[in-house]
């Protein structure tokens, strides 16, 4: 079970699920509805993580990835494939239980993750699934809310930008291994330094869009988001952007997810 969880890419799974919960709180979802949204996102992310390791098992063995249970033989292909099928089935059921329209939106988000694993990760469009999935997640949660209305345009735009930034920093530790096995996505074409700078710029820009959007929400009589909160959030994001720019290993990806969560908290505080 521990190996199966490790093969699911638990860091991104937890981060995206927590982000969905934060967005659901901002939309005013009931605890039960929030749990349903979280379960749908969780199973969808599990399916994406397991499919990634299934599809990359051969490549991971070729480059000697000791952190991949499938590549080391610690975990069987059959077991991961079964878990992945169960996760896909659960995702379909849980997503549609949120309503047919939000459910379809979420299934498109999950399909984007699968498209990345199947083909797009090795192309110049490797950023596109992340943009679709992160931007679409905000639409899914909004449509699953009590108002069932589309969010303001700046919300999915900022979400898409955060997704692109997360993709750029998440790929950094694996650039050499990926290139050795024929994967040449956008980060590989930009190079380590170019990807790091682009990621920091995109992440900070997305956060500035969120800050501007939050401050512009409502009229003068109803606007209650305090400037110190927004400025404090922007300051935190700037620090995290600097971490993403300067750190190595998986730290930039963790910083990117932290930026996304800061932005989500800011949106929650504005409601």
SULTA-V668568 format. One line per field, one symbol per residue. ss: DSSP state (2 for helix, 1 for strand, 0 for the rest). psi: psi as a letter, one per 40 degrees, with the letter a starting at -180 (. if undefined). burial: # if it has 9 or more other ideal C-beta (glycine too) atoms within 8 Angstrom, else .. A space follows every 10 residues. Layout:
ss: ???
psi: ???
burial: ???
//
This chain:
ss: 0222220002 2222222222 2222220000 2222222222 2222222222 2222222222 2200000022 2200002222 2222222222 2222222002 2222222222 2222222202 2200022222 2222222222 2222000000 0022222222 2222222222 2222222222 0000022222 2222222222 2222222222 2222220000 0000002222 2222222222 2222220000 2222222222 2222222222 0
psi: ddddddeegd dddddddddd ddddddefii dddddddddd dddddddddd dddddedddd ddefheehdd deediidddd dddddddddd ddddddeeid dddddddddd dddddddddd deieeddddd dddddddddd dddeidefii iidddddddd dddddddddd edeedddddd eehgaddddd iddddddddd dddddddddd dddddehiad dehehidddd dddddddddd ddddddiaae dddddddddd ddddddddde .
burial: ..##.##### ###.###### #######.#. ..##.##### ########## ####.##.## #.#.#..### #...#...## #.##..##.# ##.######. .######### .######..# ###..##### ########## #####..#.. #..####### ########## ##..#.###. #.######.# ....###### .######### #####.#... ..#.#...## ..##.###.# #####.#... ########## ########## .
//
